[in-house]
Amino acid sequence: MHRSHNYPRRKRTSPAHNSRFTPGADSSLNKIFGEIGVPENRAFSPDPFQIEALAAIEYADCLVTAPTGSGKTWIAEQAIARVRERSGRAWYACPLKALSNAKYADFSRIFTPDQVGILTGDRKENPDAPITVGTTEILRNQLYDAMHRGESFDSDFVVIDEAHFMGDAERGVVWEEVMIYLPARIPLLLLSATIGNAHIIADWLAAIRGRPCVVVQEKHRPVPLFPLFLHPAGQLLPLKASTRKGKGSQLHPMVSDFLGRSSHRFTRRSKLPPFGRVLDVLRRYDLLPAIFFLKSRSDCDQALEDCRDHIPEDHVRRHRLRTRIAELTGQSPHLARHRQLPFLQQLAVGAHHAGQLPAWKMTLESLMTEGLLDAVFATTTVAAGVNFPARTIALLNSDRFNGTQFLPLDATEFHQMTGRAGRRGMDNIGFALAIPGRFMDLSHILRLLTSPPSDVVSQIRINFSMVLNLLLSHPPAQIEDLLRRSFAAYQLGTTRRKRQEAAKAHAPLWADFKRRMEFLRTTGFVNERDELTDDGRWASRLRVDQPLLIAEGFRRSAFPRDPALLAAIIAVFVNERETDDRIEPHFLTNPLVRSYQRVADKLSPFLRCLLAGGFEAREFYLRPAAAMHTWAKGGSWEQTLEAAEMGEGDLAMLILRTADNLRHIAGLAEFFPEAAASATRAVARLLRDPVIWD
């Protein structure tokens, strides 16, 4: 049983302010609102693009680009079924662990549980099954292992979902590596909603794999999209003017008039709209459920406070919601007392962002998919790769934070967001609602509505883990050929007119590879014959962010044996955040401080060498070690949060990534048996509620 919560009611605003917000809609919307409803339930019939893709995969690689919700996964399911009819094996690669979990559940229902396994780092179930679902990093690592053993990769078909991730600045290198390393005998199916230069990628794949790559494009949305504008007075307007064909798109005259007369936003101290009243407008015109994309985590959390006056009217649905929440959170004491649970239970609204626990985000995704929530307030990170569509998506900003700065939304990001509007089989039409604010450029949004997806640009870069793993199975001449086959080299080569210059397009990558190989030679991981030394061979198994520093720690016997202390020290290498090391004394035990100082002292010379060579190296901080030590010793989640001074989602991610690094250390049992055993015990201590959730 969940505790009942009684909210203090917000003080009503003055009549003068209320008079400014009068829910309504322009009469020109009557026709489009009349189309709202649930489509007729018809027997499934594959679309032409699905049939075309299935035919293509029989003789070629295939790149499918089609809007979100159009049925790309069905193609993969049917292709995998054909592979299984021939007793073949298949691999389905996803960018996110949450997506891998969802596909694992889906495929287990379709193909039966004994036929499907999952590999994500966090989960390893039925790994020898003929159908494997997992993250793209795991697939890349398995390709590394096969190359090292000199064996052919044990699969007959590979699907790469969300293929546009090849253009991701942080992880795109992994996608590109998979495409380069995958044996040409294995058919490759790439799925994406947003690739502007699909034919260029297909030409590159055909060039490096020696087999055709067919592009199948579907531009028609399964659920049409209609753009709306919410006037601060509470009136819904069409965003676009009705124009004759060939005349282009223009803002609706009433929207243009608003922009010319006002400050372009709701007049409130919080700088956010009155979301409770906005939801009332959307409910009046049957535009719920909705996903609101906001600028920051704090805005998402604040939006819940602004919804206190929004009480769902359907009592039966509210009862179903409470029952389902109890089912989803019943196995996690922390979720059952989550600070935002009252908003979920009573108001049917939730906040979804990277600061939330993975289990909490999965709960929201399940409730939204099941049609039990009215609204989710999310940062733009939810747009890519998470599948919980709504009838309406609402935009309050025309820019997004890319990790370092705010930049205007590009076409790919915009299409990912609007792709959530309209649920196939549940909606006749979806809506994109623009809400004016300080950071909303409506002209930019108007352009994006008709812009094609952005081109994917290669993000391949050389890192030490790649160098170690390629040298494990290839001489330098073969590695140079691999780099010559990169998409980066292909893109650069196609822009150069002279064939001789195009042949050297891979030169920057090769120069960086040689620079890193030389560093490995001077530090004893590579010998004079450009082969891995014994140290280099076991270090290649550390497929983590900072493999050399961790490897040097083992060479210098710097790491503690105690599982909790080992977890704490490894968290130092995982941490990417600048932090304040002024920590409460009760979080700093003498063994922890001694272990931290020992590692810092022993690794300082190697760290200076890295920096002197111009290579990346993160600064060491004590705070993540203190937080991890607290958690690994059995401390409470609340105590660990206090030590970490970070959001729940950030802390959970730090713990999960630390556990992943420890798993790689556990794989070194042949060389460091005590450390491997300690790492295994440490992983077991880290993975508990609320970090993991069944």
C-alpha positions in Angstrom: 0.0 0.0 0.0 1.2 3.5 -0.9 0.8 6.3 1.5 -1.8 8.9 0.6 -0.5 12.4 0.0 -2.4 15.6 0.6 -1.0 18.5 -1.5 -1.1 22.0 -0.2 -3.2 23.8 -2.9 -1.5 26.6 -4.7 -2.8 30.0 -4.1 -5.0 31.1 -6.9 -3.6 33.9 -9.1 -5.4 37.2 -9.2 -8.5 37.6 -11.4 -6.5 40.0 -13.6 -4.0 37.3 -14.3 -6.6 34.6 -14.8 -8.4 36.7 -17.3 -5.3 36.6 -19.5 -5.5 32.8 -19.8 -8.8 31.8 -21.4 -8.7 28.3 -22.9 -9.9 28.2 -26.5 -9.0 27.3 -30.1 -9.2 29.1 -33.4 -12.2 28.0 -35.4 -9.9 27.0 -38.3 -8.8 24.1 -36.2 -12.3 22.5 -35.9 -11.8 20.4 -39.0 -8.3 19.1 -37.9 -9.6 18.4 -34.4 -12.4 16.5 -35.9 -9.9 14.0 -37.2 -8.7 13.1 -33.7 -9.6 9.6 -32.7 -8.5 6.0 -32.8 -8.0 4.3 -36.2 -10.1 1.3 -37.2 -8.7 -2.0 -36.2 -7.5 -3.6 -39.4 -5.6 -6.7 -40.1 -1.9 -6.1 -40.5 -0.7 -5.7 -44.0 3.0 -4.8 -44.6 3.8 -1.6 -46.4 5.6 -1.6 -49.7 8.9 -0.3 -48.1 8.8 -3.2 -45.6 8.4 -5.8 -48.4 11.2 -4.1 -50.4 13.6 -4.2 -47.5 12.9 -7.9 -46.8 13.5 -8.7 -50.4 16.8 -6.7 -50.5 18.3 -8.3 -47.4 18.2 -11.7 -49.2 21.0 -10.6 -51.5 22.5 -7.4 -50.1 23.0 -5.2 -47.1 20.1 -2.8 -46.5 19.8 0.6 -45.0 16.2 1.5 -44.1 15.3 5.1 -43.2 11.6 5.6 -42.2 9.8 7.8 -39.7 9.5 6.7 -36.1 6.6 4.2 -35.6 6.4 3.2 -39.3 7.4 -0.4 -38.7 11.2 -0.7 -39.1 11.4 -3.3 -36.3 8.9 -5.5 -38.1 11.5 -5.8 -41.0 14.1 -7.0 -38.5 11.8 -9.5 -36.9 10.8 -11.1 -40.2 14.4 -11.2 -41.4 15.5 -12.8 -38.2 12.7 -15.4 -38.5 14.0 -16.3 -42.0 17.5 -16.7 -40.6 16.2 -19.0 -37.9 14.3 -21.1 -40.4 17.8 -21.8 -41.9 19.1 -22.6 -38.3 21.2 -19.4 -38.5 22.2 -17.0 -35.8 21.4 -13.3 -35.5 22.6 -10.2 -33.5 20.4 -7.2 -32.8 22.4 -4.1 -31.6 20.8 -1.2 -29.8 22.4 2.1 -28.6 20.8 2.0 -25.2 20.5 -0.6 -22.5 16.9 0.3 -22.0 16.2 -0.4 -25.6 18.1 -3.7 -25.4 15.9 -4.7 -22.5 12.8 -3.8 -24.4 13.8 -5.7 -27.5 14.8 -8.7 -25.4 11.4 -8.8 -24.0 9.7 -8.4 -27.4 11.9 -11.0 -29.1 11.4 -13.5 -26.2 7.7 -13.3 -26.9 8.1 -13.6 -30.6 10.7 -16.3 -30.8 10.3 -18.0 -27.3 12.7 -17.2 -24.4 15.1 -20.1 -25.1 15.9 -18.6 -28.5 16.9 -15.2 -27.2 19.8 -13.9 -25.1 20.8 -10.5 -23.9 24.3 -8.9 -23.4 24.4 -5.3 -22.1 27.2 -5.3 -19.5 24.5 -5.1 -16.8 22.7 -8.2 -18.0 24.1 -11.5 -19.4 21.4 -14.0 -19.9 21.4 -17.0 -22.3 24.5 -15.8 -24.0 24.7 -18.8 -26.4 21.2 -18.3 -27.7 20.8 -18.1 -31.5 19.4 -14.6 -31.3 21.4 -12.1 -29.3 20.2 -8.6 -28.3 22.7 -6.2 -26.8 24.4 -2.9 -26.9 26.6 -1.9 -29.9 29.6 -1.8 -27.7 29.2 -5.5 -26.8 28.9 -6.3 -30.5 32.1 -4.4 -31.2 33.9 -6.2 -28.4 32.8 -9.6 -29.7 34.2 -8.6 -33.1 37.5 -7.7 -31.4 37.6 -11.2 -29.7 36.8 -13.0 -33.0 39.6 -11.1 -34.8 42.0 -11.9 -32.0 41.2 -15.6 -32.1 41.4 -15.7 -35.8 37.9 -17.0 -36.0 34.9 -15.9 -38.1 32.3 -14.0 -36.1 29.6 -16.5 -35.1 26.6 -14.8 -36.6 24.7 -15.0 -39.9 22.8 -11.7 -39.7 23.3 -8.4 -37.9 20.8 -5.6 -37.3 22.0 -2.2 -36.1 19.1 -0.2 -34.7 19.3 3.6 -34.5 22.0 3.6 -37.1 22.2 7.5 -37.1 24.2 7.1 -33.8 27.2 6.7 -36.1 27.1 10.5 -36.1 27.1 10.7 -32.2 30.1 12.7 -31.0 30.8 10.4 -28.0 29.8 6.9 -29.3 29.7 7.1 -33.0 33.1 5.6 -33.3 31.7 2.2 -32.1 29.1 2.1 -34.8 31.7 2.8 -37.5 34.1 0.2 -36.1 31.3 -2.5 -36.2 30.6 -1.7 -39.9 34.3 -1.9 -40.7 35.1 -5.1 -38.8 32.0 -7.1 -39.6 32.8 -9.9 -42.1 31.3 -9.2 -45.5 29.6 -12.6 -45.6 27.2 -11.5 -42.8 24.3 -9.5 -44.2 23.8 -6.1 -42.4 20.5 -4.4 -41.8 20.7 -0.8 -40.6 17.6 0.9 -39.3 17.1 4.7 -38.7 14.4 7.4 -38.7 16.9 10.2 -39.4 19.7 9.9 -41.9 20.0 12.6 -44.6 22.9 11.1 -46.5 21.7 7.5 -46.6 22.9 6.9 -50.1 26.4 8.1 -49.3 26.6 5.7 -46.4 25.3 2.9 -48.6 28.0 3.6 -51.2 30.7 3.5 -48.5 29.5 0.2 -47.2 29.4 -1.3 -50.6 32.9 0.0 -51.2 34.4 -1.5 -48.1 32.3 -4.7 -47.9 32.3 -5.7 -51.6 28.5 -6.3 -51.6 25.7 -4.1 -52.6 23.9 -2.0 -50.0 20.3 -1.1 -50.9 18.7 2.0 -49.5 15.0 1.8 -48.7 13.5 5.1 -47.8 10.0 5.8 -46.6 9.1 9.5 -46.0 5.4 9.1 -45.3 4.6 9.3 -41.6 2.2 6.5 -40.4 0.4 9.2 -38.4 0.2 12.7 -39.9 1.7 15.6 -38.0 -0.1 18.9 -37.5 1.8 21.9 -36.0 0.1 24.1 -33.4 0.9 27.3 -31.5 -0.2 28.1 -27.9 -0.9 31.8 -27.4 -0.1 32.9 -23.8 -3.8 33.9 -23.6 -4.7 30.2 -23.7 -5.7 30.0 -27.4 -4.6 27.2 -29.7 -3.7 28.4 -33.2 -2.3 26.8 -36.3 1.4 27.4 -36.5 1.5 27.5 -40.3 -0.5 29.6 -42.6 -2.6 27.9 -45.3 -0.6 28.5 -48.5 -1.0 27.3 -52.0 1.4 24.6 -53.2 4.8 25.9 -54.2 4.4 29.0 -52.1 6.4 27.6 -49.2 5.5 27.8 -45.5 4.7 30.9 -43.5 3.7 31.5 -39.9 0.0 31.9 -39.4 -1.0 35.6 -39.5 -2.2 35.5 -35.9 1.1 34.0 -34.8 3.0 36.6 -36.7 0.9 39.3 -35.1 1.6 37.9 -31.7 5.4 38.0 -32.4 5.2 41.6 -33.5 3.2 42.8 -30.5 4.5 40.9 -27.4 7.5 39.8 -25.4 7.1 36.3 -27.0 6.4 34.4 -23.8 4.2 33.8 -20.9 4.6 36.5 -18.2 5.5 34.5 -15.1 8.3 34.8 -12.6 9.2 31.1 -13.0 9.8 31.7 -16.8 7.7 28.6 -17.4 4.1 28.4 -18.6 1.3 27.5 -16.1 1.5 23.8 -17.0 -1.6 22.8 -15.1 -3.7 25.2 -17.2 -1.9 24.2 -20.4 -2.8 20.6 -19.7 -6.4 21.8 -19.2 -6.4 23.3 -22.7 -5.0 20.1 -24.2 -7.5 18.0 -22.4 -10.4 20.2 -23.5 -9.4 19.5 -27.2 -8.4 15.8 -26.7 -4.7 16.4 -27.3 -3.4 14.3 -24.4 -1.2 12.5 -23.6 1.7 14.9 -24.2 5.5 15.0 -24.0 6.8 18.5 -23.1 10.5 19.0 -24.1 12.1 21.4 -21.6 15.6 22.9 -21.4 16.9 21.5 -18.1 16.3 18.9 -15.5 15.3 21.5 -13.0 12.6 22.8 -15.4 11.2 19.3 -15.7 11.0 18.9 -12.0 9.5 22.4 -11.5 6.9 21.6 -14.2 5.4 19.0 -11.9 4.9 21.6 -9.2 3.0 23.7 -11.7 0.6 20.8 -12.4 -0.9 20.6 -8.9 -4.2 22.0 -10.1 -4.4 19.4 -12.9 -6.6 16.5 -11.6 -7.4 13.7 -14.1 -11.2 13.4 -14.4 -11.4 9.7 -15.4 -11.7 7.9 -12.1 -11.5 4.4 -13.6 -8.2 5.4 -15.4 -6.9 6.9 -12.2 -7.5 3.6 -10.4 -5.8 1.7 -13.1 -2.9 4.1 -12.9 -2.4 3.6 -9.1 -2.7 -0.2 -9.5 -0.1 -0.3 -12.2 2.3 2.0 -10.3 2.0 -0.3 -7.3 2.9 -3.3 -9.6 5.9 -1.5 -11.2 7.4 -0.1 -8.0 6.5 -3.0 -5.7 9.8 -4.7 -5.9 11.8 -1.5 -5.2 11.4 0.1 -1.8 13.2 3.2 -3.1 10.8 3.7 -6.0 7.8 3.0 -3.7 8.8 6.2 -1.7 10.2 8.2 -4.6 9.8 11.9 -4.0 7.9 12.4 -7.2 5.5 9.5 -6.7 2.6 11.7 -5.6 2.6 13.6 -8.9 2.5 10.3 -10.7 -0.2 8.8 -8.6 -2.6 11.7 -8.3 -1.8 14.0 -11.3 -0.7 11.4 -13.9 2.4 13.5 -14.7 6.1 12.7 -14.4 9.6 14.1 -15.1 12.0 12.1 -17.3 15.7 13.2 -17.5 19.2 12.0 -16.9 19.1 13.0 -13.3 16.4 10.3 -12.6 17.1 6.7 -11.8 17.0 4.3 -14.7 14.3 2.3 -12.9 12.2 5.4 -12.5 12.5 6.4 -16.1 11.5 2.9 -17.1 8.4 3.1 -14.9 7.4 6.4 -16.6 8.0 4.8 -20.0 5.9 1.8 -19.2 3.0 4.0 -17.9 3.2 6.3 -20.9 3.2 3.4 -23.4 0.2 1.9 -21.7 -1.7 5.2 -22.0 -2.0 5.9 -18.3 -0.2 9.3 -18.0 -1.4 12.7 -19.2 2.1 14.2 -19.6 5.8 13.6 -19.3 8.2 16.6 -18.9 11.5 15.6 -20.4 14.8 16.9 -21.6 15.5 16.4 -25.3 17.7 13.3 -24.5 14.4 11.3 -24.3 13.8 12.0 -28.0 16.4 9.5 -29.3 16.0 5.8 -28.8 13.2 5.7 -26.2 9.9 4.5 -27.4 6.9 6.1 -25.7 4.9 8.1 -28.2 2.2 10.6 -27.3 -0.7 12.3 -29.1 1.1 15.7 -28.7 4.7 16.8 -28.3 5.3 20.3 -27.0 8.4 22.4 -27.7 9.4 25.3 -25.5 12.8 25.9 -27.0 14.3 25.8 -30.5 17.7 25.0 -29.2 19.2 22.2 -27.1 22.3 21.6 -24.9 24.9 19.4 -26.5 27.0 18.9 -23.4 29.0 22.0 -23.7 26.8 24.7 -25.2 23.3 25.5 -26.4 22.9 25.2 -30.2 19.8 25.5 -32.5 18.0 22.3 -33.0 19.1 20.5 -36.2 16.8 18.6 -38.5 17.7 15.2 -37.1 17.0 16.2 -33.5 13.8 17.9 -34.5 12.6 14.8 -36.4 13.5 12.6 -33.4 11.3 14.8 -31.1 8.3 15.1 -33.5 8.6 11.4 -34.2 7.0 10.8 -30.8 3.8 12.7 -31.8 1.1 10.3 -32.9 0.8 6.6 -31.8 0.4 4.1 -34.6 -2.8 2.2 -34.1 -3.9 4.7 -31.4 -4.0 8.0 -33.2 -5.4 9.3 -36.5 -3.2 12.4 -36.2 -0.3 13.7 -34.0 0.4 17.3 -33.0 3.6 19.3 -32.5 2.8 22.3 -30.2 5.1 25.3 -30.1 4.9 27.2 -26.8 6.5 30.7 -26.9 9.4 31.5 -24.5 12.7 33.2 -24.2 14.5 30.5 -26.2 11.9 29.8 -28.9 12.6 30.9 -32.5 9.3 30.0 -34.3 10.8 30.8 -37.7 13.5 28.1 -37.1 10.8 25.6 -36.0 8.9 26.4 -39.2 11.9 25.7 -41.3 12.6 22.4 -39.5 9.1 21.2 -40.2 10.0 20.8 -43.9 13.8 20.1 -43.5 15.2 16.7 -44.4 17.2 14.9 -41.7 20.7 16.0 -41.3 23.6 14.2 -42.8 25.6 11.7 -40.6 29.2 12.8 -40.3 31.9 10.3 -39.2 33.0 10.6 -35.6 35.7 7.9 -35.7 38.7 8.7 -33.6 41.7 6.8 -32.4 41.9 5.8 -28.7 44.2 3.5 -26.8 41.7 0.7 -26.4 41.3 0.6 -30.2 45.1 0.6 -30.8 45.6 -2.3 -28.3 42.8 -4.4 -29.8 43.8 -3.9 -33.4 47.4 -4.7 -32.7 46.3 -7.8 -30.9 45.1 -9.3 -34.3 46.6 -7.2 -37.1 50.0 -5.9 -38.2 50.3 -2.2 -38.7 49.9 -2.5 -42.5 46.5 -4.2 -42.2 45.5 -1.6 -39.6 46.3 1.2 -42.0 44.1 -0.5 -44.6 41.2 -0.7 -42.0 41.6 3.0 -41.4 41.6 3.7 -45.1 38.2 2.0 -45.2 36.7 4.3 -42.6 33.7 6.5 -43.4 35.8 9.5 -42.4 38.3 8.8 -45.1 35.5 8.0 -47.6 33.8 11.3 -46.8 37.0 13.3 -47.1 38.1 11.4 -50.2 34.9 12.1 -52.1 35.3 15.8 -51.5 38.8 15.8 -53.2 39.1 15.9 -56.9 42.6 14.5 -57.3 42.7 10.7 -56.9 46.2 10.9 -55.4 44.9 13.2 -52.6 41.8 11.1 -52.0 44.0 8.0 -51.4 45.6 9.8 -48.5 42.3 10.8 -46.9 42.9 8.4 -44.0 46.3 10.1 -43.2 45.2 12.0 -40.1 43.7 8.8 -38.6 46.8 6.8 -39.4 49.1 9.5 -38.0 47.2 9.5 -34.7 47.3 5.7 -34.6 51.1 5.7 -35.1 51.5 8.4 -32.4 49.6 6.3 -29.9 51.5 3.1 -30.9 54.8 4.9 -30.3 53.6 5.9 -26.8 52.7 2.3 -26.1 56.1 1.3 -27.3 57.9 3.7 -25.0 55.8 2.5 -22.0 56.3 -1.2 -22.6 52.9 -2.3 -24.0 54.3 -2.7 -27.6 57.6 -4.1 -28.6 60.1 -3.0 -31.3 58.3 -5.2 -33.9 55.1 -3.3 -33.3 53.5 -6.3 -31.6 51.8 -6.3 -28.2 54.0 -7.3 -25.2 52.6 -9.6 -22.6 51.4 -6.4 -20.7 49.8 -5.2 -23.9 47.9 -8.4 -24.4 46.2 -8.4 -21.0 45.7 -4.6 -21.2 43.8 -5.0 -24.4 41.1 -6.8 -22.4 40.4 -3.5 -20.5 37.9 -2.1 -23.0 37.2 0.9 -20.8 37.6 4.6 -21.0 41.1 4.8 -19.4 42.7 1.4 -20.1 46.3 2.5 -19.8 46.0 4.2 -16.4 44.2 1.1 -15.0 46.8 -1.2 -16.6 49.6 0.9 -15.1 47.9 0.6 -11.8 48.2 -3.2 -12.0 51.8 -3.0 -13.2 52.6 -0.9 -10.1 50.5 -3.0 -7.7 48.6 0.2 -6.8 45.1 -1.2 -6.3 43.6 -2.4 -3.0 42.4 -5.9 -2.5 39.3 -5.1 -0.5 36.2 -5.2 -2.8 34.7 -2.0 -1.5 38.0 -0.1 -1.7 38.7 -1.5 -5.2 35.2 -0.3 -6.4 36.0 3.2 -4.8 39.3 3.5 -6.6 37.9 2.4 -10.0 35.2 5.0 -9.7 38.0 7.6 -9.8 38.8 6.5 -13.3 35.2 6.3 -14.4 34.2 9.8 -13.1 33.9 12.5 -15.8 32.6 15.3 -13.6 34.6 18.2 -12.1 33.8 18.0 -8.4 34.4 19.6 -5.1 36.6 17.4 -2.8 35.5 19.2 0.4 33.9 16.1 1.8 32.3 15.5 5.2 34.9 13.6 7.4 32.6 10.7 8.2 32.7 9.6 4.5 36.5 9.5 4.5 37.8 6.4 6.3 41.6 6.0 6.8 41.8 2.9 4.4 40.0 4.9 1.7 42.2 7.9 1.9 45.4 5.8 2.0 44.2 3.7 -1.0 43.4 6.9 -2.9 46.7 8.5 -2.1 48.6 5.4 -3.0 47.1 5.2 -6.4 47.5 8.9 -7.0 51.2 8.7 -6.0 52.0 5.6 -8.1 50.3 6.8 -11.2 51.5 10.4 -11.2 54.6 9.8 -13.3 52.5 7.9 -15.9 49.9 10.5 -15.9 52.5 13.2 -16.6 53.8 11.1 -19.5 50.3 10.9 -21.0 49.8 14.7 -20.7 53.2 15.4 -22.0 52.4 13.3 -25.1 49.3 15.4 -25.7 46.9 12.6 -24.7 43.7 12.9 -22.8 43.7 12.1 -19.1 41.1 13.1 -16.5 41.8 14.7 -13.2 41.5 12.5 -10.1 38.8 13.4 -7.6 38.3 11.9 -4.2 34.5 12.5 -4.0 33.4 9.7 -6.4 35.6 7.3 -4.5 34.0 8.3 -1.2 30.5 7.9 -2.7 31.4 4.5 -4.2 33.0 3.3 -1.0 29.9 4.3 1.0 27.7 2.3 -1.4 29.9 -0.7 -1.7 30.2 -1.0 2.1 26.4 -1.3 2.3 25.5 2.3 3.0 22.0 3.5 2.2 21.1 5.2 -1.0 20.5 8.5 0.9 23.9 8.3 2.5 25.5 7.7 -0.9 23.7 10.6 -2.5 24.9 12.8 0.3 28.5 11.7 -0.3 28.3 12.0 -4.0 26.5 15.4 -4.2 24.9 14.5 -7.6 21.6 13.6 -9.1 20.2 10.1 -8.6 20.5 9.3 -12.3 24.1 10.5 -12.4 25.0 8.5 -9.3 23.4 5.4 -10.7 25.3 5.8 -14.0 28.6 6.2 -12.1 27.8 3.0 -10.2 26.8 1.1 -13.4 29.9 2.2 -15.3 32.1 1.4 -12.3 30.6 -2.1 -12.3 31.3 -2.4 -16.0 34.9 -1.5 -15.5 35.2 -4.0 -12.7 33.8 -6.7 -15.0 36.7 -6.1 -17.3 39.1 -6.4 -14.4 37.4 -9.7 -13.5 38.3 -10.9 -16.9 42.0 -10.7 -16.0 41.8 -13.7 -13.7 44.6 -15.4 -15.6 47.0 -12.6 -14.8 45.7 -11.0 -11.6 43.6 -13.7 -9.8 43.2 -11.9 -6.5 42.1 -8.6 -8.2 39.7 -10.4 -10.5 38.1 -12.2 -7.5 37.8 -8.9 -5.6 36.3 -7.2 -8.7 33.7 -9.9 -9.0 32.7 -9.5 -5.3 32.6 -5.7 -5.8 30.2 -5.9 -8.7 27.8 -7.9 -6.5 27.9 -5.2 -3.9 27.2 -2.4 -6.3 24.3 -3.8 -8.2 21.4 -3.6 -5.8 18.2 -1.5 -5.4 17.7 1.2 -6.6 20.6 1.0 -9.1 19.2 -2.1 -10.7 15.6 -3.1 -11.0 13.8 -6.2 -12.4 
